[in-house]
Structures are given as C-alpha cells and as structure tokens.
C-alpha cells in the first residue's frame, strides 16, 4: 500500500488549498480514507474521514471550512480547505486505517 500526498504550501489567512492523496496497492473504492494533521509540538489529529460510500465526518474545528471527497476512478482522496486560519498550520497526512498506511505528509502553512 502506498499513499502520496501533494498540494500543500504557504497561503494567507482566508485563503484556500486543495490537498490530494493518490493511493495504490489496494482496492481503493472499498475502503475508508482519513486526513490527519500534526502541528509542531502537538499530537497528530484526525481532521476528516470519508467512508467507502462517500459519507464524511470532520473534527469540529474544520466543519464548514474543509471538504473531504474521493474520486475512485483516480484512486484519489482530496481535502479542500477554505477560509484557512493560522491554527490550520500543520503537516497533513493521508491515512488508510485498515492497512495502517500513511503518506509522507505535506506541509500547510497559513501566514500573512
């Protein structure tokens, strides 16, 4: 199982970014996917989950600002992040829970 994230970067407060995670090595459409984040000096936090049926859940701090989605034909899960805040600054990781697989992470920095 391999997960490869992309799409991070530096953005001003109020801006947007879209993260992508391309998965391989398993039947992507049959499994849930997660996005986690880890800020410097803090524990890793579950941000959003999408089930194999496409149902999504979010941590309270990102509800209404972040949207998780999946494109099964592309084996890709996305995290659309809008109205970003400085406290969203972290390394964001893609995760497949059943296989316990993680991507390498992508840095998101929200700063003016």
N, C-alpha and C positions, 0 to 999 in steps of 0.2 A: 504494500500500500504506500502510495506517495501522494503528498499534498504540497502544492506550490502556490504560495500567495503572491499577489502583486497589487499595486495601486496605492501604496502609502506615499506620504510626502509631507511637505510643510504647507499649511493653509492658515489663513487668517480666521479669527473668530467669526462665526456666522457663515463660513464657507462650507463647501461640500467636497466629499471624496467618495469614490466607489472602489471598494476592495474586491478582488477576485481570488478564488481558490480553485485551481484545477486539480481534480482527483484522478488517480489511476490505480489499477491493481485490484479493483473490486467492482461489483455491480452497483454503480453509484445510485441508480434510481431506487434501489431497495432499502436505502439507509438514511437515517437522520444525519444532519451535519450541524456543527456548532461553530460559532465565532467566540473566542475568548480574547481578553486583553490583559496586559500586565504593565502597570505604570512603575516607574523607578521606585524601588523601596517598598513596593506593595505586593500583595499576593495576586496570583492570576485570578481573573474574574470572568465568569460566564456572561457574555453580552447578549447573545441571541442563539436560538435553536430553530431549525426547520425540520419537520418530520418528513418521512418519505412521501407522505400525502400532500406536503406543502403547507402544513399548519405551522405557524410561527409563534414563538414566545420571546419576550425581551426582559432584561433587567429594568427595573423601574426608572433608572437614571437616563435611559436612552429611548424610552417609549415615546412615540410621536415624532422622533427625530431620525431614528435608524430604521432601515427596512432590510430584512434578510429575504433572499429569493434564490431560486435554483433553476438551472437550465439543464435538464437531464440529458438532452442530446449532446451537450457540450461537456458533460461531466464537471460542471462548474457551479459553485455556490458564490453568491455575491453578498456584499454588505454595503448598501447605500447609506451614507452618513451625511445628513443635512444639519444645518444650524449648529455646526461644531463649536464646542466650548474648550477652553484651555484644559479643563479637567478630563477631556477625552484623550489627551496626550498619553500614548502608550504604545507598546509593541502589540500588534494584533495577530492572533494565531487562528488558523483553521484547524478544526479537530473532527475526527470521526470517532465517536465514543466506543462503538462495539469492537473496533480493531485497536483502539488506544493509540491512534496515529495522530501526529502533529506535523504541521508545516514548520518552515524555518522562521516564520514571523515577518511582518512588515511594519516599519516604524511610521506612526502617525503623530505629527507634531502640530498643535494648534497654538499659534502665537502671532502677535502683531509685531 
